[in-house]
Amino acid sequence: MLDAFSRAVVAADASTSPVTDLSGLKAFVAEGNKRLDAVNAVASNASCIVSDAIAGMICENTGLIQAGGNCYPNRRMAACLRDGEIVLRYVTYALLAGDASVLEDRCLNGLKETYAALGVPATSTARAVQIMKASSCAHANGTQTEAQAGAKFKKNRDDQGLCNELTAELGGYFDRVISAIS
Ligand SMILES: CCC1=C(C)/C(=C/C2=NC(=C\c3[nH]c(/C=C4\NC(=O)[C@H](C)[C@H]4CC)c(C)c3CCC(=O)O)/C(CCC(=O)O)=C2C)NC1=O
């Protein structure tokens, strides 16, 4: 597992040179508090983000909770919700570390094959991850709207749109999940 710092060391070691290009790490440190806020915005809303995404996935494809569907019976529904939580948790680790290796190595490695063996549908999983991406990015960037959140709308940040780069990085981790299982 690597983070932004150990990644710079590994890259330098590969070319047997000292760590010379420190600009990326300087930015990582300078923007550190923003990063922690973004991680917190996602992590503290995790159960809402996960349950909303799985509910949305099922609304669009109700066959999933009927006999023969992969979210039927309740045991599978619970496994699906748990998997959503696992994925979101590893995405927040990656955002915190500024590096995808923890997500790749400990969560995505072999997941496609596991899902294929269990009959977990990749397109539905990808849809749930896509919804988690949309809501997580809105939370991280402080751009959630009343239209999206309905009665649960809560505006807890006044820096709307200030985390655009971090939000793009966060979106990229969700994209990695989708491409790993598709
Ligand atoms: C460390 C990382 C890690 C991951 C990622 C992980 C995933 C994982 N998901 C599993 C099952 C499962 N995953 C799902 C998920 C879904 N079904 C659907 O229809 C939806 C599309 C989707 C939710 C979005 C379901 C239903 C099962 C149970 C399948 C079965 O037992 O038939 C299993 C098989 C064992 C078990 O049931 O616990 C694993 C290993 N386990 C891990 O330790």
The ligand as a MOL file (V3000), in Angstrom:
LIG
                    3D

  0  0  0     0  0            999 V3000
M  V30 BEGIN CTAB
M  V30 COUNTS 43 46 0 0 0
M  V30 BEGIN ATOM
M  V30 1 C -12.0960 -6.3510 1.2640 0
M  V30 2 C -12.9650 -6.1910 0.1640 0
M  V30 3 C -14.0830 -7.1640 -0.0050 0
M  V30 4 C -15.0420 -7.1180 -0.9920 0
M  V30 5 C -15.1640 -6.0720 -2.0340 0
M  V30 6 C -15.9060 -8.2520 -0.8170 0
M  V30 7 C -16.9500 -8.6010 -1.6590 0
M  V30 8 C -17.7660 -9.7730 -1.6310 0
M  V30 9 N -19.0970 -9.7260 -1.9400 0
M  V30 10 C -19.6390 -10.9640 -1.7870 0
M  V30 11 C -20.9770 -11.3370 -1.9500 0
M  V30 12 C -22.0860 -10.5830 -2.4620 0
M  V30 13 N -22.0860 -9.3250 -3.0080 0
M  V30 14 C -23.3540 -8.9830 -3.3950 0
M  V30 15 C -23.6000 -7.6770 -4.0110 0
M  V30 16 C -24.5720 -7.2520 -4.8910 0
M  V30 17 N -25.6030 -7.9720 -5.4010 0
M  V30 18 C -26.3470 -7.2250 -6.2450 0
M  V30 19 O -27.3130 -7.6210 -6.9030 0
M  V30 20 C -25.8340 -5.8400 -6.3390 0
M  V30 21 C -25.5960 -5.4690 -7.7720 0
M  V30 22 C -24.5850 -5.8830 -5.4930 0
M  V30 23 C -24.5430 -4.7400 -4.4650 0
M  V30 24 C -24.2590 -3.4280 -5.1030 0
M  V30 25 C -24.2160 -10.0520 -3.0770 0
M  V30 26 C -25.7140 -10.1460 -3.2750 0
M  V30 27 C -23.4220 -11.0720 -2.4920 0
M  V30 28 C -23.8650 -12.4320 -1.9990 0
M  V30 29 C -23.9870 -13.3700 -3.1710 0
M  V30 30 C -24.3960 -14.7720 -2.7660 0
M  V30 31 O -24.0050 -15.2410 -1.6910 0
M  V30 32 O -25.1170 -15.3700 -3.5610 0
M  V30 33 C -18.5800 -11.8730 -1.4190 0
M  V30 34 C -18.7330 -13.3540 -1.1710 0
M  V30 35 C -18.7050 -13.6980 0.3140 0
M  V30 36 C -19.8020 -13.0590 1.0920 0
M  V30 37 O -20.9970 -13.2210 0.7390 0
M  V30 38 O -19.4960 -12.3710 2.0700 0
M  V30 39 C -17.4240 -11.1330 -1.3340 0
M  V30 40 C -16.0320 -11.6820 -1.0240 0
M  V30 41 N -15.4820 -8.9430 0.2730 0
M  V30 42 C -14.3810 -8.3340 0.7920 0
M  V30 43 O -13.7560 -8.7190 1.7880 0
M  V30 END ATOM
M  V30 BEGIN BOND
M  V30 1 1 1 2
M  V30 2 1 2 3
M  V30 3 2 3 4
M  V30 4 1 3 42
M  V30 5 1 4 5
M  V30 6 1 4 6
M  V30 7 2 6 7
M  V30 8 1 6 41
M  V30 9 1 7 8
M  V30 10 2 8 9
M  V30 11 1 8 39
M  V30 12 1 9 10
M  V30 13 2 10 11
M  V30 14 1 10 33
M  V30 15 1 11 12
M  V30 16 1 12 13
M  V30 17 2 12 27
M  V30 18 1 13 14
M  V30 19 1 14 15
M  V30 20 2 14 25
M  V30 21 2 15 16
M  V30 22 1 16 17
M  V30 23 1 16 22
M  V30 24 1 17 18
M  V30 25 2 18 19
M  V30 26 1 18 20
M  V30 27 1 20 21
M  V30 28 1 20 22
M  V30 29 1 22 23
M  V30 30 1 23 24
M  V30 31 1 25 26
M  V30 32 1 25 27
M  V30 33 1 27 28
M  V30 34 1 28 29
M  V30 35 1 29 30
M  V30 36 2 30 31
M  V30 37 1 30 32
M  V30 38 1 33 34
M  V30 39 2 33 39
M  V30 40 1 34 35
M  V30 41 1 35 36
M  V30 42 2 36 37
M  V30 43 1 36 38
M  V30 44 1 39 40
M  V30 45 1 41 42
M  V30 46 2 42 43
M  V30 END BOND
M  V30 END CTAB
M  END
